[in-house]
Amino acid sequence: MRIVVPERATGRLGAAWRACVGTGRFDLALRRLYEVTAHAVKEVDAALQVGGPALSPGADDWLPRFADFVAARSVPVDFVSKHAYSSGPARHLPFGVHQTLTPAAELLKQFATPAALLRDTALAGLPVPTTLFHGGFGLLTHRQIKKPTYHLYAFLARLGDEVLARGPDYLVTRDGTGRITVLAWAPVDVTGREPVPDRHTVRLSLPLAAPGASTAFLLRSSVSEEAGNAWRAWCEMGRPASPRTRQLDALREAAEPVRRHASLPVVAGRVALDLDLSRHEVTLVELTAVADETPPWWSDERLLGQPAGEEPA
């Protein structure tokens, strides 16, 4: 958990935080925020890991006070988080900021500071997460591997502005070019208490406003427990703490959505779409009308050396 108060924070909340910064009230407010948040997370699912406080290097002295607080009030904390920076002093320029890079070993020194500061506290021995998948927030791991959640936002960015239909497991949109997009998902129980089906089907009839078009091109991108899931690949590798270059390359490939394509018929201005979704799958379907530009003399058989009609004049 990290709180960043902007220099020009506005509104009541911003004013309240700015009034607390640099005072004992800020310490109290931040500790109270962690306490409420940690208990709320554990009430939803006690197996979920919570931790903090994701301090910057200049605030390391806050860690022992944080440890005393969580120990005195029995606040859950599963790990200690730390922000580490590899950049040197900032040199401000009219168009940006220049910063030098420190040696990579400096990051290891910064990650080691929590263990030293907490050695004689109730939090001694808690881990500082450094592996690719440690339960932290963000859409990318610290080696820039895309998490499955990354693709949900990428899928949302490809939706059109006009909403045509929505349901409990789909959203249909259209953009200004007439492209139809469908975001569909399999049911999931976020608590993990109820079983979910291994397969889920979504059937839709979609309008495709393209006079004269007899087919539509379908491009489908999917992520699931098996597809586009770098976490699964990392587990199958044995959860390497420091993946080698070839392992990182494989993880980046495994993190990409599985893509399929097909040609679907357009009947009376509509396309019938049947989606079979696997467990926990999220899929994006893009449909565009096809304007067939195949020359009348073209023959696919000719590519394989088989006889075809006469050569074009």
Rosetta silent file (secondary structure, phi, psi, omega in degrees, C-alpha in Angstrom):
SEQUENCE: MRIVVPERATGRLGAAWRACVGTGRFDLALRRLYEVTAHAVKEVDAALQVGGPALSPGADDWLPRFADFVAARSVPVDFVSKHAYSSGPARHLPFGVHQTLTPAAELLKQFATPAALLRDTALAGLPVPTTLFHGGFGLLTHRQIKKPTYHLYAFLARLGDEVLARGPDYLVTRDGTGRITVLAWAPVDVTGREPVPDRHTVRLSLPLAAPGASTAFLLRSSVSEEAGNAWRAWCEMGRPASPRTRQLDALREAAEPVRRHASLPVVAGRVALDLDLSRHEVTLVELTAVADETPPWWSDERLLGQPAGEEPA
SCORE:     score description
SCORE:     0.000 S_00000001
   1 L     0.000  129.975 -179.006    0.000    0.000    0.000 S_00000001
   2 L  -138.102  132.301  177.334    1.420    3.364   -0.989 S_00000001
   3 L  -109.371  122.691  175.541   -0.077    6.850   -0.587 S_00000001
   4 L  -115.475  118.328 -179.897    1.191    9.573   -2.893 S_00000001
   5 L   -98.616  113.095  179.899   -0.090   13.064   -2.149 S_00000001
   6 L   -66.146  154.336 -178.116    0.238   15.345   -5.205 S_00000001
   7 L   -59.917  -31.993 -177.522    1.594   18.824   -4.698 S_00000001
   8 L  -116.521   45.139  178.863   -1.695   20.309   -5.818 S_00000001
   9 L   -58.992  133.740 -176.619   -4.107   17.815   -4.320 S_00000001
  10 L  -116.632  168.519  178.958   -7.637   19.152   -4.586 S_00000001
  11 H    81.205  175.124 -176.618  -10.927   18.405   -2.897 S_00000001
  12 H   -66.060  -40.783 -179.090  -11.641   17.501    0.687 S_00000001
  13 H   -65.587  -44.074  178.195   -9.624   14.287    0.637 S_00000001
  14 H   -61.450  -42.515  179.343   -6.598   15.994   -0.864 S_00000001
  15 H   -63.772  -37.703 -179.910   -6.806   18.810    1.636 S_00000001
  16 H   -65.497  -43.233  179.389   -7.072   16.340    4.502 S_00000001
  17 H   -66.142  -41.564 -178.509   -3.974   14.433    3.409 S_00000001
  18 H   -64.546  -33.904  179.275   -1.972   17.616    2.862 S_00000001
  19 H   -69.290  -24.706 -177.974   -2.898   18.816    6.329 S_00000001
  20 H   -88.362  -26.644 -174.758   -1.562   15.568    7.784 S_00000001
  21 L   -59.125  134.469  177.856    1.726   15.347    5.867 S_00000001
  22 L    82.933    5.137 -179.531    4.728   16.048    8.062 S_00000001
  23 L  -125.884  168.260  175.648    2.768   15.647   11.291 S_00000001
  24 H   -63.390  -23.963  179.758    1.998   12.844   13.695 S_00000001
  25 H   -66.068  -31.403  178.789   -1.500   12.841   12.280 S_00000001
  26 H   -66.053  -44.896  176.492   -0.161   11.548    8.951 S_00000001
  27 H   -56.258  -48.170 -178.417    1.465    8.581   10.684 S_00000001
  28 H   -63.702  -43.381 -178.238   -1.753    7.829   12.512 S_00000001
  29 H   -65.386  -40.727 -178.443   -3.924    8.245    9.400 S_00000001
  30 H   -69.506  -40.173  178.368   -1.720    6.021    7.265 S_00000001
  31 H   -65.979  -39.622  178.861   -1.527    3.288    9.905 S_00000001
  32 H   -65.517  -39.535  177.684   -5.296    3.440   10.370 S_00000001
  33 H   -61.317  -43.321  178.355   -5.823    3.193    6.613 S_00000001
  34 H   -63.901  -42.482 -178.069   -3.661    0.067    6.480 S_00000001
  35 H   -59.570  -48.790 -178.786   -5.485   -1.456    9.458 S_00000001
  36 H   -64.583  -43.015 -177.990   -8.948   -1.001    7.930 S_00000001
  37 H   -65.762  -45.393 -177.750   -7.808   -2.190    4.495 S_00000001
  38 H   -62.414  -44.542  179.103   -6.002   -5.287    5.774 S_00000001
  39 H   -65.080  -37.665  179.899   -8.952   -6.427    7.880 S_00000001
  40 H   -63.719  -41.872  179.416  -11.369   -5.826    4.973 S_00000001
  41 H   -64.344  -44.963 -178.121   -9.278   -7.980    2.633 S_00000001
  42 H   -67.032  -29.969  177.802   -8.998  -10.807    5.154 S_00000001
  43 H   -67.253  -31.301  177.304  -12.744  -10.744    5.794 S_00000001
  44 H   -72.933  -47.847 -179.337  -13.325  -11.458    2.102 S_00000001
  45 L  -156.290  110.987 -176.617  -10.751  -14.255    1.924 S_00000001
  46 L   -64.611  -17.639 -179.756   -8.314  -15.048    4.721 S_00000001
  47 L   -79.741  -16.735  178.669   -5.974  -16.705    2.205 S_00000001
  48 L   -68.867  136.887 -179.352   -5.337  -13.423    0.391 S_00000001
  49 L   -87.946  137.637  175.614   -1.994  -11.895    1.350 S_00000001
  50 L  -126.816  150.116  179.826   -1.819   -8.323    2.602 S_00000001
  51 E  -172.591 -178.194 -178.675    1.224   -6.256    3.386 S_00000001
  52 E   173.761 -165.935    2.175    2.947   -2.928    3.098 S_00000001
  53 E  -103.747   17.115  176.907    3.758   -0.174    3.407 S_00000001
  54 E    54.865   52.991 -176.419    5.697    0.182    0.094 S_00000001
  55 E   -77.688  152.288  169.935    7.904    2.947    1.426 S_00000001
  56 L   -80.232  159.810 -176.282   10.292    5.033   -0.611 S_00000001
  57 H   -55.955  -29.759 -176.455   13.969    4.900    0.422 S_00000001
  58 H   -78.144   -1.562 -176.699   13.743    8.233    2.230 S_00000001
  59 H  -122.259   26.409 -177.014   11.088    6.995    4.682 S_00000001
  60 L   -60.830  -26.930 -177.930   12.695    3.805    5.985 S_00000001
  61 L   -66.249  -11.487  179.798   12.489    5.060    9.578 S_00000001
  62 H   -76.488  -21.758 -174.991    8.702    4.551    9.353 S_00000001
  63 H   -61.074  -48.434  179.184    9.065    0.749    9.224 S_00000001
  64 H   -60.358  -37.469  178.168    9.791    0.115   12.945 S_00000001
  65 H   -66.679  -37.586  176.034    6.826    2.292   13.940 S_00000001
  66 H   -62.422  -42.486  179.524    4.657    0.366   11.483 S_00000001
  67 H   -63.194  -43.547  178.834    5.827   -2.914   13.024 S_00000001
  68 H   -62.145  -38.202 -177.663    4.998   -1.729   16.553 S_00000001
  69 H   -66.097  -50.620 -176.211    1.541   -0.618   15.410 S_00000001
  70 H   -67.577  -30.602  178.650    0.501   -3.875   13.693 S_00000001
  71 H   -71.465  -41.969 -177.336    1.842   -5.918   16.607 S_00000001
  72 H   -67.972  -30.912 -175.076    0.027   -3.857   19.259 S_00000001
  73 L  -109.558    8.697  178.498   -3.306   -3.986   17.412 S_00000001
  74 L    53.697   47.086  178.029   -3.010   -7.512   15.913 S_00000001
  75 L   -86.940  131.487 -178.554   -3.273   -6.198   12.357 S_00000001
  76 L   -67.059  136.519  174.308   -2.578   -8.883    9.715 S_00000001
  77 L  -150.176  118.932 -176.180    0.597   -8.442    7.675 S_00000001
  78 L   -98.524  -21.957  179.572    1.975  -11.237    5.476 S_00000001
  79 E  -156.040  162.044  175.855    4.860   -9.416    3.848 S_00000001
  80 E  -109.601  130.637 -179.301    6.746   -6.140    3.895 S_00000001
  81 E  -109.086  153.980 -172.856    6.938   -4.181    0.649 S_00000001
  82 E  -147.020  133.328  172.322    9.590   -1.702   -0.399 S_00000001
  83 L   -88.095  129.131  176.782   10.018    0.728   -3.273 S_00000001
  84 L  -120.316  142.956 -176.999   13.499    0.625   -4.763 S_00000001
  85 L  -125.647  138.156  178.070   14.839    3.118   -7.287 S_00000001
  86 L  -106.495   11.060 -178.294   17.734    2.783   -9.724 S_00000001
  87 E  -101.714  146.550  179.349   17.722    6.426  -10.755 S_00000001
  88 E   -88.226 -165.037 -178.973   20.090    9.098   -9.508 S_00000001
  89 E   -58.208  143.714 -177.986   19.423   12.779   -8.694 S_00000001
  90 E   -84.340  137.875  174.064   16.951   14.500  -11.008 S_00000001
  91 E  -117.120  108.043 -174.131   18.062   17.311  -13.306 S_00000001
  92 E   -79.439  132.972  179.159   15.021   19.284  -14.381 S_00000001
  93 E  -123.886  163.532 -178.960   14.909   20.594  -17.947 S_00000001
  94 L   -58.016  -28.602 -175.168   12.273   22.650  -19.788 S_00000001
  95 L  -109.405    5.655 -179.675   11.042   19.565  -21.622 S_00000001
  96 E   162.999 -151.597 -177.002   11.472   16.903  -18.956 S_00000001
  97 E  -136.449  133.782  172.898   13.869   15.408  -16.438 S_00000001
  98 E  -103.138  135.735  176.504   17.260   13.798  -16.864 S_00000001
  99 E  -139.112  142.382  175.915   18.375   11.176  -14.352 S_00000001
 100 E   -85.097  159.579  178.445   21.414    8.966  -14.170 S_00000001
 101 E  -103.516  134.178  177.134   21.148    5.228  -13.501 S_00000001
 102 L   -87.611  161.966  177.646   22.816    3.658  -10.490 S_00000001
 103 L   -58.447  148.779 -178.729   24.377    0.171  -10.619 S_00000001
 104 L   -59.342  -28.123 -179.821   21.883   -2.695  -10.386 S_00000001
 105 H   -61.731  -23.658  179.653   23.506   -3.791   -7.115 S_00000001
 106 H   -64.056  -33.922  177.659   22.039   -0.674   -5.510 S_00000001
 107 H   -62.831  -40.282  179.458   18.561   -2.178   -5.895 S_00000001
 108 H   -64.485  -37.061  177.614   19.630   -5.244   -3.906 S_00000001
 109 H   -64.052  -41.051 -179.464   20.909   -3.005   -1.123 S_00000001
 110 H   -67.109  -38.775  178.524   17.587   -1.173   -0.986 S_00000001
 111 H   -67.627  -21.447 -179.243   15.625   -4.424   -0.868 S_00000001
 112 H   -83.214  -15.046 -174.798   17.791   -5.548    2.056 S_00000001
 113 H   -64.887  -38.600  179.919   16.991   -2.536    4.251 S_00000001
 114 H   -58.963  -40.761 -179.577   13.593   -3.753    5.589 S_00000001
 115 H   -61.099  -39.750  179.807   15.131   -6.922    7.019 S_00000001
 116 H   -69.448  -42.449 -177.684   17.757   -4.873    8.846 S_00000001
 117 H   -69.814  -29.016 -176.269   15.290   -2.294   10.160 S_00000001
 118 L   -99.332    8.492 -173.617   12.814   -4.941   11.338 S_00000001
 119 L   -56.356  -39.541 -176.316   15.355   -7.300   12.874 S_00000001
 120 L  -105.573   26.261 -179.833   14.355   -6.538   16.480 S_00000001
 121 L  -117.378  176.785  179.417   10.624   -6.066   15.865 S_00000001
 122 L   -67.924  -14.868 -178.407    7.579   -8.338   15.724 S_00000001
 123 L   -98.241   10.573 -179.949    7.884   -8.391   11.912 S_00000001
 124 L   -58.712  133.480  177.871   11.395   -9.827   11.878 S_00000001
 125 L    92.761   -8.557  177.262   11.724  -12.505    9.203 S_00000001
 126 L   -66.384  144.201 -177.595    8.804  -11.414    7.019 S_00000001
 127 L   -76.191  149.871  167.232    9.629  -11.711    3.334 S_00000001
 128 L  -103.348  112.894 -172.867   10.204   -8.804    0.965 S_00000001
 129 L   -64.340  128.393  177.738    8.617   -9.995   -2.323 S_00000001
 130 L  -132.609   -8.065 -178.986   11.068  -10.084   -5.218 S_00000001
 131 L   -76.158  169.038 -176.934    9.801  -12.947   -7.410 S_00000001
 132 L   -58.316  -48.881 -176.879    7.867  -12.339  -10.617 S_00000001
 133 L  -116.152   96.780 -176.417    4.483  -13.243   -9.130 S_00000001
 134 L  -118.261   10.413  179.526    4.404  -12.316   -5.458 S_00000001
 135 L    88.348    8.320 -179.387    0.786  -11.144   -5.116 S_00000001
 136 L   -79.464  170.363 -179.750    1.568   -7.470   -5.629 S_00000001
 137 L   -80.683  174.532  177.820   -0.559   -4.987   -7.511 S_00000001
 138 L   109.324  159.673 -179.101    0.000   -3.849  -11.086 S_00000001
 139 L   -95.373  -12.934  178.844   -0.621   -5.172  -14.587 S_00000001
 140 E  -126.456  148.262  172.287    3.025   -6.121  -15.224 S_00000001
 141 L   -76.422  175.686 -176.835    5.522   -8.049  -13.154 S_00000001
 142 L   -74.038   -4.505  170.403    8.799   -6.391  -12.280 S_00000001
 143 L  -107.534   22.098  175.069   10.384   -7.975  -15.377 S_00000001
 144 L    62.484   35.663  172.483    7.605   -6.488  -17.521 S_00000001
 145 L   -88.751  131.074 -178.716    5.711   -9.743  -17.997 S_00000001
 146 E   -72.050  126.676  172.400    2.041   -9.096  -18.769 S_00000001
 147 L   -80.263  159.079  179.135   -0.341  -10.472  -16.164 S_00000001
 148 H   -54.711  -34.506 -179.465   -3.689  -11.862  -17.398 S_00000001
 149 H   -62.822  -28.903  178.717   -5.456   -8.762  -16.041 S_00000001
 150 H   -53.863  -42.282 -173.914   -3.399   -6.630  -18.444 S_00000001
 151 H   -71.341  -27.602  176.289   -5.272   -8.121  -21.372 S_00000001
 152 H   -60.504  -44.718  178.211   -8.684   -7.293  -19.917 S_00000001
 153 H   -67.489  -35.778  176.489   -7.806   -3.608  -20.117 S_00000001
 154 H   -65.279  -39.200  176.986   -6.346   -4.109  -23.595 S_00000001
 155 H   -64.086  -44.910  179.984   -9.605   -5.783  -24.663 S_00000001
 156 H   -60.064  -35.222 -178.878  -11.671   -2.944  -23.192 S_00000001
 157 H   -67.926  -19.312 -178.840   -9.584   -0.426  -25.135 S_00000001
 158 L   -93.786   -2.501  178.331  -10.591   -2.119  -28.401 S_00000001
 159 L   -71.496  156.150  177.755  -14.327   -1.855  -27.773 S_00000001
 160 L   -82.099  172.755 -177.837  -16.406    0.588  -29.801 S_00000001
 161 L   -80.526  -26.630 -176.558  -18.133    3.707  -28.509 S_00000001
 162 E   -96.463  121.399  177.905  -21.686    2.507  -29.226 S_00000001
 163 E   -86.863  120.516 -179.710  -23.106   -0.137  -26.910 S_00000001
 164 E   -93.695  -37.016 -178.478  -25.458   -2.461  -28.810 S_00000001
 165 E  -163.336  155.546  175.075  -26.245   -5.030  -26.125 S_00000001
 166 E  -148.688  153.438  179.374  -25.085   -6.276  -22.765 S_00000001
 167 E  -150.775 -173.126 -177.588  -25.787   -9.266  -20.566 S_00000001
 168 L   -68.232  -16.051 -177.608  -24.439  -11.092  -17.542 S_00000001
 169 L  -138.085   20.560  178.543  -21.610  -12.601  -19.585 S_00000001
 170 E  -160.802  159.543  173.104  -21.122  -10.346  -22.635 S_00000001
 171 E  -142.994  126.680 -177.648  -20.901   -6.782  -23.931 S_00000001
 172 E  -114.305  129.435  179.356  -21.470   -5.918  -27.615 S_00000001
 173 E  -133.789  169.527  176.570  -20.265   -2.621  -29.123 S_00000001
 174 E  -141.494  141.340  177.154  -19.761   -0.985  -32.532 S_00000001
 175 L  -103.142 -175.805 -174.805  -17.311    1.675  -33.635 S_00000001
 176 L   -67.258  -18.564  179.024  -17.560    4.331  -36.336 S_00000001
 177 L   -88.811   -4.127 -176.233  -16.304    1.989  -39.066 S_00000001
 178 L    92.586   -1.940  178.518  -19.054   -0.566  -38.396 S_00000001
 179 L   -65.384  130.280  178.359  -16.690   -3.026  -36.705 S_00000001
 180 E   -97.676  133.033  176.714  -18.545   -5.148  -34.136 S_00000001
 181 E  -124.650  139.390  179.220  -16.739   -6.115  -30.940 S_00000001
 182 E  -126.324  122.368  170.911  -17.884   -8.638  -28.356 S_00000001
 183 E  -104.353  119.760 -177.387  -16.332   -8.980  -24.924 S_00000001
 184 E  -129.907  151.312 -176.930  -17.466  -12.254  -23.327 S_00000001
 185 E  -146.632  150.568  176.050  -16.462  -14.018  -20.149 S_00000001
 186 L   -82.787  150.992 -179.663  -17.068  -17.270  -18.319 S_00000001
 187 L   -64.672  149.294 -179.594  -18.692  -17.110  -14.873 S_00000001
 188 L  -145.662  142.176  173.836  -16.377  -16.949  -11.888 S_00000001
 189 L  -101.766  107.171 -173.647  -16.830  -17.053   -8.134 S_00000001
 190 L   -65.909  -19.190  179.343  -14.357  -14.482   -6.795 S_00000001
 191 L   -82.718  -18.221 -178.128  -14.489  -16.030   -3.313 S_00000001
 192 L    75.566    8.376 -177.005  -13.404  -19.435   -4.602 S_00000001
 193 L   -87.862  -28.825 -176.534  -16.063  -21.110   -2.487 S_00000001
 194 L  -107.634  137.562  178.032  -18.422  -22.202   -5.271 S_00000001
 195 L   -68.768  147.645  176.786  -17.391  -24.427   -8.210 S_00000001
 196 L  -117.424  151.961 -176.844  -17.619  -22.946  -11.692 S_00000001
 197 L   -67.100  152.680  177.367  -18.272  -24.917  -14.904 S_00000001
 198 L   -74.860  -24.983  179.160  -15.369  -26.047  -17.080 S_00000001
 199 E  -131.798  150.336  178.120  -17.196  -24.814  -20.208 S_00000001
 200 E  -147.364  135.528 -175.743  -19.550  -21.921  -20.838 S_00000001
 201 E  -115.019  135.046  173.632  -21.397  -21.016  -24.052 S_00000001
 202 E  -121.702  123.417 -179.576  -22.483  -17.580  -25.262 S_00000001
 203 E  -117.659  126.175 -176.242  -24.752  -17.425  -28.339 S_00000001
 204 E  -135.093  151.578  169.997  -25.434  -14.097  -30.043 S_00000001
 205 E  -115.962  116.595 -169.184  -27.031  -12.777  -33.231 S_00000001
 206 E  -113.331  135.319  176.689  -25.150   -9.653  -34.286 S_00000001
 207 E   -78.764  136.984  177.447  -26.125   -6.950  -36.785 S_00000001
 208 L  -131.049   99.389 -175.390  -23.511   -6.163  -39.419 S_00000001
 209 L   -79.031   89.130  179.476  -24.445   -3.129  -41.464 S_00000001
 210 L  -149.509   88.172 -177.834  -22.567   -3.809  -44.696 S_00000001
 211 L   -55.201  130.921  177.538  -24.752   -3.930  -47.823 S_00000001
 212 L    89.857  -13.837 -178.668  -23.618   -6.638  -50.205 S_00000001
 213 L   -77.256  131.669  178.919  -21.330   -8.401  -47.734 S_00000001
 214 L  -106.557  -14.558  178.497  -21.853  -12.165  -47.596 S_00000001
 215 E  -137.817  160.994  175.925  -19.135  -12.991  -45.067 S_00000001
 216 E  -128.825  143.973  177.642  -17.510  -11.439  -42.017 S_00000001
 217 E   -91.989  126.884 -179.863  -13.948  -11.827  -40.785 S_00000001
 218 E  -107.766  129.187  171.642  -13.684  -12.900  -37.149 S_00000001
 219 E  -121.793  121.156 -176.515  -10.606  -12.268  -35.019 S_00000001
 220 E  -119.583  129.179  177.521  -10.785  -13.736  -31.518 S_00000001
 221 E  -119.075  131.556 -173.381   -8.305  -13.090  -28.695 S_00000001
 222 E  -136.421  145.110  167.979   -8.589  -15.115  -25.483 S_00000001
 223 E  -129.426  147.303 -178.538   -7.004  -15.462  -22.064 S_00000001
 224 L  -159.546 -165.834  177.374   -7.880  -18.164  -19.559 S_00000001
 225 L   -66.200  -24.761 -179.044   -6.289  -20.450  -17.018 S_00000001
 226 L  -105.589  -33.007 -172.151   -4.374  -22.090  -19.874 S_00000001
 227 L  -105.396  136.963  177.214   -4.133  -19.388  -22.557 S_00000001
 228 L    61.792   31.574 -172.897   -2.345  -16.057  -22.262 S_00000001
 229 L  -124.996   93.673 -179.979   -1.448  -16.849  -18.654 S_00000001
 230 H   -65.300  -28.761  177.688    2.199  -16.274  -17.771 S_00000001
 231 H   -58.602  -45.886 -179.552    1.449  -17.252  -14.172 S_00000001
 232 H   -62.590  -43.699  179.763    0.591  -20.800  -15.254 S_00000001
 233 H   -63.608  -39.952  179.289    3.745  -21.029  -17.384 S_00000001
 234 H   -62.733  -41.560  177.615    5.869  -19.694  -14.505 S_00000001
 235 H   -63.785  -41.082 -179.433    4.432  -22.341  -12.162 S_00000001
 236 H   -67.854  -23.899  175.555    5.131  -25.076  -14.730 S_00000001
 237 L   -76.845   -8.843 -175.633    8.747  -23.849  -14.913 S_00000001
 238 L    96.897   17.940  178.626    9.112  -24.470  -11.198 S_00000001
 239 L    52.702   56.512 -178.253    8.490  -20.850  -10.145 S_00000001
 240 L   -61.770  130.758 -179.882   12.056  -19.638  -10.788 S_00000001
 241 L   -68.108  -35.714  179.197   12.928  -16.743   -8.478 S_00000001
 242 L  -131.384   83.228 -176.154   15.272  -15.234  -11.084 S_00000001
 243 L   -58.537  140.714  176.518   14.250  -16.498  -14.532 S_00000001
 244 L   -76.032  170.972 -174.748   17.015  -16.786  -17.091 S_00000001
 245 H   -56.421  -45.054 -178.635   16.849  -14.963  -20.423 S_00000001
 246 H   -66.613  -36.192  177.181   15.347  -17.911  -22.274 S_00000001
 247 H   -66.000  -40.683  178.005   12.758  -18.412  -19.531 S_00000001
 248 H   -62.924  -41.048  177.729   11.790  -14.737  -19.686 S_00000001
 249 H   -61.138  -42.896  179.644   11.366  -14.993  -23.459 S_00000001
 250 H   -65.688  -38.397  179.187    9.127  -18.033  -23.007 S_00000001
 251 H   -66.379  -38.824  178.623    7.070  -16.261  -20.335 S_00000001
 252 H   -65.808  -37.077  176.833    6.552  -13.232  -22.580 S_00000001
 253 H   -68.898  -41.851  179.796    5.329  -15.500  -25.359 S_00000001
 254 H   -66.202  -23.888 -177.836    3.074  -17.410  -22.979 S_00000001
 255 L   -76.901  -13.381 -178.261    1.624  -14.113  -21.727 S_00000001
 256 L   -78.716  143.168  178.293    0.173  -13.221  -25.132 S_00000001
 257 L   -60.572  150.495  171.533   -3.515  -14.019  -25.790 S_00000001
 258 E   -77.524  131.663 -176.834   -4.354  -16.982  -27.960 S_00000001
 259 E  -119.656  135.725  177.450   -5.700  -15.695  -31.285 S_00000001
 260 E  -131.418  156.856  179.130   -7.986  -17.449  -33.725 S_00000001
 261 E  -139.978  157.624 -178.016   -9.659  -16.318  -36.932 S_00000001
 262 E  -162.831  165.439  173.459  -12.536  -17.506  -39.073 S_00000001
 263 E  -110.821  126.854 -178.724  -14.960  -16.540  -41.816 S_00000001
 264 E  -117.793  143.954  179.670  -18.624  -16.379  -40.809 S_00000001
 265 E   -74.851  146.051  173.328  -21.627  -16.043  -43.119 S_00000001
 266 L  -104.829  117.936 -177.604  -23.753  -12.894  -43.105 S_00000001
 267 E  -121.315  118.932  179.937  -27.432  -13.774  -43.450 S_00000001
 268 L    53.579   39.811  176.033  -30.019  -11.002  -43.769 S_00000001
 269 L    76.592   14.263 -178.978  -27.557   -8.504  -42.325 S_00000001
 270 E  -134.615  155.077  178.774  -26.766  -10.567  -39.226 S_00000001
 271 E  -121.350  127.933  175.361  -23.999  -12.893  -38.030 S_00000001
 272 E   -86.689  124.600 -176.737  -24.654  -15.870  -35.741 S_00000001
 273 E  -122.536  119.426  175.550  -21.881  -16.132  -33.167 S_00000001
 274 E  -113.990  117.827 -178.795  -21.428  -19.154  -30.895 S_00000001
 275 E  -111.931  122.834  175.180  -18.648  -18.811  -28.332 S_00000001
 276 E  -102.488  112.172 -175.297  -17.454  -21.792  -26.330 S_00000001
 277 E  -103.337  138.608  175.981  -15.508  -20.462  -23.336 S_00000001
 278 E   -85.183  179.698 -176.571  -13.186  -22.491  -21.161 S_00000001
 279 L   -57.713  124.259  176.970  -12.855  -22.134  -17.388 S_00000001
 280 L    62.511   21.800 -177.526  -12.333  -18.479  -16.361 S_00000001
 281 L   -77.396  142.596  167.764  -11.864  -17.432  -19.996 S_00000001
 282 E  -121.991  129.422 -175.157  -12.219  -13.830  -21.150 S_00000001
 283 E  -133.082  145.236  174.622  -12.407  -13.378  -24.907 S_00000001
 284 E  -116.091  124.729  177.657  -12.586  -10.464  -27.333 S_00000001
 285 E  -113.126  131.046  176.556  -14.214  -11.021  -30.724 S_00000001
 286 E  -118.693  125.831 -178.244  -13.867   -8.477  -33.543 S_00000001
 287 E  -117.617  127.247  176.084  -16.130   -8.788  -36.587 S_00000001
 288 E  -130.765  140.607  177.994  -15.618   -6.837  -39.822 S_00000001
 289 E   -66.938  142.862 -178.076  -17.534   -7.135  -43.082 S_00000001
 290 L   -99.213  127.249  169.548  -15.527   -8.646  -45.922 S_00000001
 291 L  -102.958  101.675 -172.262  -15.247   -6.941  -49.307 S_00000001
 292 L   -69.829  119.800  179.934  -13.985   -9.824  -51.437 S_00000001
 293 L  -112.395   20.834  179.443  -11.197   -8.657  -53.786 S_00000001
 294 L   -67.313  126.875  178.377  -10.230  -12.095  -55.112 S_00000001
 295 L   -62.414  147.611 -177.713   -9.529  -11.869  -58.891 S_00000001
 296 L   -64.714  -21.294 -178.158  -11.909  -13.953  -60.989 S_00000001
 297 L   -91.051   -2.588 -174.523   -9.001  -15.894  -62.472 S_00000001
 298 L   -70.049  142.304  176.763   -7.494  -16.894  -59.116 S_00000001
 299 L  -139.233  119.453  177.511   -7.193  -20.592  -58.267 S_00000001
 300 H   -64.562  -29.822 -178.160   -5.926  -21.897  -54.929 S_00000001
 301 H   -62.692  -29.756 -177.737   -5.188  -25.253  -56.523 S_00000001
 302 H   -62.497  -28.556  179.660   -2.500  -23.641  -58.687 S_00000001
 303 H   -64.810  -27.134 -179.118   -0.415  -22.977  -55.569 S_00000001
 304 H   -97.795    9.333  178.084   -0.127  -26.732  -55.054 S_00000001
 305 L    80.322    9.152  179.938    0.786  -27.470  -58.654 S_00000001
 306 L   -84.843  153.120  179.546   -2.599  -28.912  -59.494 S_00000001
 307 L   -66.013  144.580  177.988   -4.194  -28.133  -62.868 S_00000001
 308 L  -134.348 -168.188 -179.727   -6.577  -25.224  -62.926 S_00000001
 309 L   -68.398 -171.694 -178.818   -8.468  -23.252  -65.514 S_00000001
 310 L   -65.203  151.078  177.362   -6.823  -21.297  -68.281 S_00000001
 311 L   -68.056  150.831  178.217   -4.129  -18.761  -67.454 S_00000001
 312 L   -62.807  145.754 -178.273   -5.276  -15.138  -67.444 S_00000001
 313 L   -69.561    0.000    0.000   -4.887  -13.418  -70.767 S_00000001
